[in-house]
Amino acid sequence: MDRTKEIAGFLRSRRARVTPEEAGLPADGRIRRVPGLRRDEVARLAGVSTEYYTRLEQGRALNPSPEVVDAITRALRLDDTEREHLTDLLHASAQPPHRTPARAQRVRPGLHLMLETLSHVPAVILGRRTDVLASNRLAREVLTDFDALPAPRRNLARYYLLDPRARERVGDWARIAAETVAVLRLEAGRYPHDRQLADLVGELTLQSPEFTGWWNDHRVLRRTHGAKHYHHPLVGDLHFSYESFQAPGDAEQTLCVYNVEPGSPTAQALQVLASWTAPETTAPTG
């Protein structure tokens, strides 16, 4: 990806969403040809020259100080994730291009055991690029059987955007899919030379009608917590409150647990689903 275009696209998209009124700027009577703030207005709010901000937005101002990044963050009303993304983009643009060696991610046995211990709710471990590194039985029943896929195809973004069954099974599909694209956007800023991520983005661009529009929004998102709704063909609607945690000792692995209210219809449905799909056991012979 062209880092200069990435910086320009991100900053333009962020200033386009802030109106002069929201920024506390007085009306100047000029005709506005684009939505949001102009470059000179962002520069004024950030306390830098228009020339400097223009160079920054064009990717020509390398290594801005933390103070300047903070000022731009305040002017554009960036949240913590957006500020991190901007810092990633600016840092990457100042570094010579290099290729990050591909390193296969492995889930240690203790985390596999944790997934199996969480037998009453779905749980997955995600790696870089939303790769599904491990999943428990209920996760494979509620979403899809990732273990049945070839290892290179076990990816949450690919499932949401390219698997036709996901549109039927995932409640509020457009929101969930768009949020997943925003997660990929954040990773693209952090790992600008990840060839597998670039290949995934290319695949989604070619095969998903909605992907390009969401990608060009330059929205970034970190997995934390939220609500998800699925429709299972056997037990009907399932409502979850998910929580995400960085795996201890590996910041590039995320444990996602789909919690349910005890005694709720979803909890009861999961019990039924677990009993129906439990692996058969062979009775011991005397």
C-alpha positions as a Markdown table, in Angstrom:
| # | Residue | x | y | z |
|---|---|---|---|---|
| 1 | Met | 0.0 | 0.0 | 0.0 |
| 2 | Asp | 1.1 | 3.5 | -0.8 |
| 3 | Arg | 1.8 | 5.1 | 2.6 |
| 4 | Thr | 1.5 | 8.6 | 1.3 |
| 5 | Lys | -2.0 | 7.9 | 0.0 |
| 6 | Glu | -2.8 | 6.2 | 3.3 |
| 7 | Ile | -1.9 | 9.3 | 5.3 |
| 8 | Ala | -3.7 | 11.6 | 2.9 |
| 9 | Gly | -6.8 | 9.5 | 2.8 |
| 10 | Phe | -7.0 | 9.1 | 6.6 |
| 11 | Leu | -6.5 | 12.8 | 7.4 |
| 12 | Arg | -8.9 | 14.0 | 4.7 |
| 13 | Ser | -11.6 | 11.5 | 5.9 |
| 14 | Arg | -11.1 | 12.7 | 9.5 |
| 15 | Arg | -11.3 | 16.4 | 8.8 |
| 16 | Ala | -14.3 | 15.9 | 6.5 |
| 17 | Arg | -16.4 | 14.7 | 9.5 |
| 18 | Val | -15.7 | 17.8 | 11.7 |
| 19 | Thr | -17.8 | 20.9 | 10.9 |
| 20 | Pro | -16.4 | 24.4 | 11.7 |
| 21 | Glu | -19.3 | 24.8 | 14.1 |
| 22 | Glu | -18.2 | 21.7 | 16.1 |
| 23 | Ala | -14.7 | 23.0 | 16.1 |
| 24 | Gly | -15.8 | 26.4 | 17.4 |
| 25 | Leu | -14.7 | 28.3 | 14.3 |
| 26 | Pro | -16.6 | 31.5 | 13.3 |
| 27 | Ala | -18.3 | 31.6 | 9.9 |
| 28 | Asp | -16.0 | 33.3 | 7.3 |
| 29 | Gly | -18.4 | 33.5 | 4.4 |
| 30 | Arg | -16.3 | 31.4 | 2.1 |
| 31 | Ile | -18.1 | 28.8 | -0.1 |
| 32 | Arg | -17.2 | 25.3 | 1.0 |
| 33 | Arg | -16.6 | 22.9 | -1.8 |
| 34 | Val | -15.8 | 19.9 | 0.5 |
| 35 | Pro | -17.4 | 18.9 | 3.7 |
| 36 | Gly | -15.8 | 19.5 | 7.1 |
| 37 | Leu | -12.7 | 21.5 | 7.9 |
| 38 | Arg | -10.2 | 22.9 | 5.4 |
| 39 | Arg | -6.5 | 22.3 | 5.8 |
| 40 | Asp | -5.9 | 25.9 | 6.9 |
| 41 | Glu | -8.6 | 25.5 | 9.6 |
| 42 | Val | -7.0 | 22.2 | 10.9 |
| 43 | Ala | -3.6 | 24.0 | 10.9 |
| 44 | Arg | -5.1 | 26.9 | 12.9 |
| 45 | Leu | -6.7 | 24.6 | 15.5 |
| 46 | Ala | -3.5 | 22.6 | 15.8 |
| 47 | Gly | -1.2 | 25.6 | 16.1 |
| 48 | Val | 0.9 | 24.8 | 13.1 |
| 49 | Ser | 1.4 | 26.5 | 9.8 |
| 50 | Thr | -0.9 | 25.7 | 6.8 |
| 51 | Glu | 2.2 | 24.8 | 4.8 |
| 52 | Tyr | 3.4 | 22.3 | 7.5 |
| 53 | Tyr | -0.1 | 20.7 | 7.8 |
| 54 | Thr | -0.4 | 20.4 | 4.1 |
| 55 | Arg | 3.0 | 18.7 | 3.9 |
| 56 | Leu | 2.0 | 16.4 | 6.7 |
| 57 | Glu | -1.3 | 15.4 | 5.0 |
| 58 | Gln | 0.7 | 14.8 | 1.8 |
| 59 | Gly | 3.1 | 12.5 | 3.6 |
| 60 | Arg | 6.0 | 14.8 | 3.1 |
| 61 | Ala | 6.6 | 15.9 | 6.8 |
| 62 | Leu | 8.5 | 13.0 | 8.3 |
| 63 | Asn | 8.7 | 12.2 | 12.0 |
| 64 | Pro | 6.4 | 14.9 | 13.5 |
| 65 | Ser | 6.9 | 15.4 | 17.2 |
| 66 | Pro | 4.4 | 13.8 | 19.7 |
| 67 | Glu | 3.3 | 17.3 | 20.5 |
| 68 | Val | 2.3 | 17.9 | 16.9 |
| 69 | Val | 0.5 | 14.6 | 16.7 |
| 70 | Asp | -1.4 | 15.4 | 19.9 |
| 71 | Ala | -2.4 | 18.8 | 18.5 |
| 72 | Ile | -3.7 | 17.2 | 15.2 |
| 73 | Thr | -5.5 | 14.6 | 17.3 |
| 74 | Arg | -7.3 | 17.3 | 19.3 |
| 75 | Ala | -8.1 | 19.4 | 16.2 |
| 76 | Leu | -9.6 | 16.4 | 14.3 |
| 77 | Arg | -11.2 | 14.9 | 17.4 |
| 78 | Leu | -9.5 | 11.6 | 17.0 |
| 79 | Asp | -10.1 | 8.8 | 19.5 |
| 80 | Asp | -7.3 | 6.8 | 21.0 |
| 81 | Thr | -7.4 | 4.1 | 18.3 |
| 82 | Glu | -7.4 | 6.8 | 15.5 |
| 83 | Arg | -4.5 | 8.5 | 17.2 |
| 84 | Glu | -2.6 | 5.2 | 17.3 |
| 85 | His | -3.4 | 4.6 | 13.7 |
| 86 | Leu | -2.1 | 8.1 | 12.6 |
| 87 | Thr | 1.1 | 7.5 | 14.6 |
| 88 | Asp | 1.5 | 4.1 | 12.8 |
| 89 | Leu | 1.1 | 5.7 | 9.4 |
| 90 | Leu | 3.4 | 8.6 | 10.1 |
| 91 | His | 6.1 | 6.3 | 11.6 |
| 92 | Ala | 5.8 | 3.8 | 8.7 |
| 93 | Ser | 6.2 | 6.6 | 6.1 |
| 94 | Ala | 9.5 | 7.6 | 7.7 |
| 95 | Gln | 11.0 | 4.1 | 7.6 |
| 96 | Pro | 12.7 | 2.5 | 4.6 |
| 97 | Pro | 10.4 | -0.2 | 3.1 |
| 98 | His | 11.2 | -3.7 | 4.1 |
| 99 | Arg | 9.4 | -7.0 | 4.1 |
| 100 | Thr | 8.4 | -8.4 | 7.5 |
| 101 | Pro | 9.2 | -12.2 | 7.5 |
| 102 | Ala | 6.1 | -14.3 | 7.7 |
| 103 | Arg | 5.9 | -15.9 | 11.1 |
| 104 | Ala | 3.3 | -18.5 | 11.7 |
| 105 | Gln | 1.3 | -17.9 | 14.9 |
| 106 | Arg | 0.8 | -20.8 | 17.2 |
| 107 | Val | -1.6 | -21.1 | 20.2 |
| 108 | Arg | 0.1 | -22.6 | 23.2 |
| 109 | Pro | -1.5 | -25.6 | 24.9 |
| 110 | Gly | -2.7 | -23.7 | 27.9 |
| 111 | Leu | -4.9 | -21.4 | 25.8 |
| 112 | His | -6.3 | -24.4 | 23.9 |
| 113 | Leu | -7.2 | -25.9 | 27.3 |
| 114 | Met | -8.9 | -22.6 | 28.3 |
| 115 | Leu | -11.0 | -22.7 | 25.2 |
| 116 | Glu | -12.2 | -26.2 | 26.0 |
| 117 | Thr | -12.9 | -25.2 | 29.6 |
| 118 | Leu | -15.2 | -22.5 | 28.3 |
| 119 | Ser | -17.6 | -25.3 | 27.1 |
| 120 | His | -20.8 | -23.4 | 27.8 |
| 121 | Val | -20.2 | -20.4 | 25.5 |
| 122 | Pro | -18.5 | -19.8 | 22.1 |
| 123 | Ala | -14.9 | -18.7 | 22.3 |
| 124 | Val | -12.2 | -18.1 | 19.7 |
| 125 | Ile | -8.6 | -16.9 | 19.6 |
| 126 | Leu | -7.8 | -14.5 | 16.8 |
| 127 | Gly | -4.4 | -13.6 | 15.5 |
| 128 | Arg | -3.1 | -11.1 | 13.0 |
| 129 | Arg | -5.4 | -10.2 | 10.1 |
| 130 | Thr | -8.4 | -11.7 | 12.1 |
| 131 | Asp | -7.0 | -15.2 | 11.5 |
| 132 | Val | -8.9 | -17.7 | 13.6 |
| 133 | Leu | -6.1 | -19.6 | 15.3 |
| 134 | Ala | -8.3 | -21.7 | 17.6 |
| 135 | Ser | -12.0 | -22.1 | 18.4 |
| 136 | Asn | -14.1 | -24.2 | 20.8 |
| 137 | Arg | -16.9 | -26.5 | 19.8 |
| 138 | Leu | -19.7 | -24.0 | 20.4 |
| 139 | Ala | -17.9 | -21.3 | 18.3 |
| 140 | Arg | -17.7 | -23.7 | 15.4 |
| 141 | Glu | -21.4 | -24.5 | 15.8 |
| 142 | Val | -22.6 | -20.9 | 16.1 |
| 143 | Leu | -20.3 | -19.3 | 13.4 |
| 144 | Thr | -18.8 | -21.9 | 11.1 |
| 145 | Asp | -16.5 | -24.9 | 11.4 |
| 146 | Phe | -13.2 | -23.2 | 11.0 |
| 147 | Asp | -11.3 | -26.4 | 11.8 |
| 148 | Ala | -12.8 | -28.0 | 8.6 |
| 149 | Leu | -11.3 | -25.3 | 6.4 |
| 150 | Pro | -7.7 | -25.3 | 5.1 |
| 151 | Ala | -5.5 | -23.4 | 7.6 |
| 152 | Pro | -4.9 | -20.4 | 5.2 |
| 153 | Arg | -8.7 | -19.9 | 4.9 |
| 154 | Arg | -9.5 | -19.7 | 8.6 |
| 155 | Asn | -10.1 | -16.0 | 8.8 |
| 156 | Leu | -13.0 | -14.1 | 10.4 |
| 157 | Ala | -13.0 | -11.3 | 7.8 |
| 158 | Arg | -13.0 | -13.7 | 5.0 |
| 159 | Tyr | -15.9 | -15.6 | 6.7 |
| 160 | Tyr | -18.1 | -12.5 | 7.3 |
| 161 | Leu | -17.5 | -10.9 | 3.8 |
| 162 | Leu | -17.2 | -13.9 | 1.5 |
| 163 | Asp | -19.2 | -16.8 | 2.9 |
| 164 | Pro | -22.8 | -16.5 | 1.8 |
| 165 | Arg | -24.0 | -18.3 | 4.9 |
| 166 | Ala | -22.6 | -15.5 | 7.1 |
| 167 | Arg | -25.2 | -13.1 | 5.8 |
| 168 | Glu | -28.0 | -15.4 | 6.9 |
| 169 | Arg | -26.4 | -16.3 | 10.2 |
| 170 | Val | -24.9 | -13.0 | 11.4 |
| 171 | Gly | -27.5 | -10.6 | 12.8 |
| 172 | Asp | -26.9 | -6.9 | 11.8 |
| 173 | Trp | -24.4 | -8.3 | 9.2 |
| 174 | Ala | -23.5 | -5.0 | 7.6 |
| 175 | Arg | -22.5 | -3.5 | 11.0 |
| 176 | Ile | -20.4 | -6.5 | 12.0 |
| 177 | Ala | -18.7 | -6.8 | 8.6 |
| 178 | Ala | -17.9 | -3.1 | 8.4 |
| 179 | Glu | -16.4 | -3.2 | 11.9 |
| 180 | Thr | -14.3 | -6.1 | 10.9 |
| 181 | Val | -13.0 | -4.1 | 7.9 |
| 182 | Ala | -12.1 | -1.3 | 10.4 |
| 183 | Val | -10.1 | -3.8 | 12.4 |
| 184 | Leu | -8.2 | -4.8 | 9.3 |
| 185 | Arg | -7.5 | -1.1 | 8.6 |
| 186 | Leu | -5.9 | -0.7 | 12.0 |
| 187 | Glu | -3.7 | -3.7 | 11.4 |
| 188 | Ala | -2.7 | -2.4 | 7.9 |
| 189 | Gly | -1.3 | 0.7 | 9.6 |
| 190 | Arg | 0.5 | -1.3 | 12.2 |
| 191 | Tyr | 2.0 | -3.9 | 9.8 |
| 192 | Pro | 2.4 | -2.0 | 6.5 |
| 193 | His | 4.6 | -4.7 | 5.0 |
| 194 | Asp | 2.5 | -7.8 | 5.8 |
| 195 | Arg | 2.2 | -9.6 | 2.5 |
| 196 | Gln | -0.5 | -11.9 | 3.7 |
| 197 | Leu | -2.6 | -9.0 | 4.9 |
| 198 | Ala | -2.1 | -7.2 | 1.5 |
| 199 | Asp | -3.2 | -10.4 | -0.2 |
| 200 | Leu | -6.3 | -10.7 | 2.0 |
| 201 | Val | -7.2 | -7.0 | 1.3 |
| 202 | Gly | -6.8 | -7.7 | -2.5 |
| 203 | Glu | -9.0 | -10.8 | -2.3 |
| 204 | Leu | -11.7 | -9.0 | -0.4 |
| 205 | Thr | -11.5 | -6.0 | -2.8 |
| 206 | Leu | -12.1 | -8.3 | -5.8 |
| 207 | Gln | -14.7 | -10.6 | -4.3 |
| 208 | Ser | -16.8 | -8.5 | -1.8 |
| 209 | Pro | -19.0 | -5.8 | -3.3 |
| 210 | Glu | -19.1 | -3.9 | 0.0 |
| 211 | Phe | -15.5 | -4.1 | 1.0 |
| 212 | Thr | -14.0 | -1.2 | -1.0 |
| 213 | Gly | -16.6 | 1.3 | 0.3 |
| 214 | Trp | -15.9 | 0.4 | 3.9 |
| 215 | Trp | -12.1 | 0.3 | 3.3 |
| 216 | Asn | -12.1 | 3.7 | 1.7 |
| 217 | Asp | -13.9 | 5.1 | 4.8 |
| 218 | His | -10.6 | 4.8 | 6.6 |
| 219 | Arg | -12.4 | 3.8 | 9.8 |
| 220 | Val | -10.2 | 2.0 | 12.4 |
| 221 | Leu | -11.4 | -0.1 | 15.3 |
| 222 | Arg | -9.9 | -2.2 | 18.0 |
| 223 | Arg | -11.7 | -5.3 | 19.3 |
| 224 | Thr | -12.8 | -4.7 | 22.8 |
| 225 | His | -16.4 | -5.6 | 23.7 |
| 226 | Gly | -19.9 | -5.3 | 22.3 |
| 227 | Ala | -23.1 | -7.1 | 21.3 |
| 228 | Lys | -23.5 | -9.7 | 18.6 |
| 229 | His | -26.6 | -11.5 | 17.4 |
| 230 | Tyr | -26.6 | -14.8 | 15.4 |
| 231 | His | -29.4 | -16.9 | 13.9 |
| 232 | His | -28.7 | -20.6 | 14.2 |
| 233 | Pro | -30.7 | -22.9 | 11.9 |
| 234 | Leu | -31.3 | -25.4 | 14.7 |
| 235 | Val | -31.9 | -23.2 | 17.8 |
| 236 | Gly | -32.9 | -19.8 | 16.4 |
| 237 | Asp | -31.8 | -16.4 | 17.6 |
| 238 | Leu | -28.7 | -16.1 | 19.9 |
| 239 | His | -27.7 | -12.9 | 21.6 |
| 240 | Phe | -24.2 | -12.4 | 23.0 |
| 241 | Ser | -22.2 | -9.9 | 24.9 |
| 242 | Tyr | -18.6 | -10.5 | 23.8 |
| 243 | Glu | -15.4 | -9.5 | 25.5 |
| 244 | Ser | -11.9 | -9.5 | 24.0 |
| 245 | Phe | -8.6 | -9.9 | 25.8 |
| 246 | Gln | -5.0 | -9.9 | 24.8 |
| 247 | Ala | -3.5 | -13.3 | 25.4 |
| 248 | Pro | -1.0 | -13.1 | 28.3 |
| 249 | Gly | 2.5 | -13.2 | 26.8 |
| 250 | Asp | 1.4 | -12.6 | 23.2 |
| 251 | Ala | 0.0 | -9.2 | 22.3 |
| 252 | Glu | -0.8 | -10.4 | 18.7 |
| 253 | Gln | -3.4 | -13.0 | 19.9 |
| 254 | Thr | -6.8 | -12.0 | 21.2 |
| 255 | Leu | -9.2 | -14.2 | 23.2 |
| 256 | Cys | -12.8 | -13.4 | 22.3 |
| 257 | Val | -15.5 | -14.9 | 24.6 |
| 258 | Tyr | -19.2 | -14.7 | 23.6 |
| 259 | Asn | -20.9 | -14.4 | 27.0 |
| 260 | Val | -24.6 | -15.0 | 27.8 |
| 261 | Glu | -26.9 | -14.1 | 30.6 |
| 262 | Pro | -27.4 | -17.1 | 32.9 |
| 263 | Gly | -30.9 | -18.5 | 32.4 |
| 264 | Ser | -31.6 | -16.5 | 29.3 |
| 265 | Pro | -33.2 | -17.9 | 26.2 |
| 266 | Thr | -29.7 | -17.8 | 24.6 |
| 267 | Ala | -28.1 | -19.8 | 27.5 |
| 268 | Gln | -30.9 | -22.4 | 27.2 |
| 269 | Ala | -30.5 | -22.6 | 23.4 |
| 270 | Leu | -26.7 | -23.1 | 23.8 |
| 271 | Gln | -27.4 | -26.0 | 26.2 |
| 272 | Val | -29.6 | -27.6 | 23.7 |
| 273 | Leu | -27.1 | -27.0 | 20.9 |
| 274 | Ala | -24.3 | -28.4 | 23.0 |
| 275 | Ser | -26.2 | -31.6 | 23.7 |
| 276 | Trp | -27.3 | -32.1 | 20.1 |
| 277 | Thr | -23.8 | -31.6 | 18.8 |
| 278 | Ala | -21.8 | -33.4 | 21.5 |
| 279 | Pro | -19.3 | -35.9 | 20.1 |
| 280 | Glu | -20.4 | -39.5 | 20.5 |
| 281 | Thr | -18.5 | -41.5 | 23.2 |
| 282 | Thr | -18.0 | -45.2 | 23.1 |
| 283 | Ala | -19.0 | -47.0 | 26.3 |
| 284 | Pro | -16.2 | -48.9 | 27.9 |
| 285 | Thr | -16.4 | -52.7 | 27.5 |
| 286 | Gly | -15.9 | -55.0 | 30.4 |
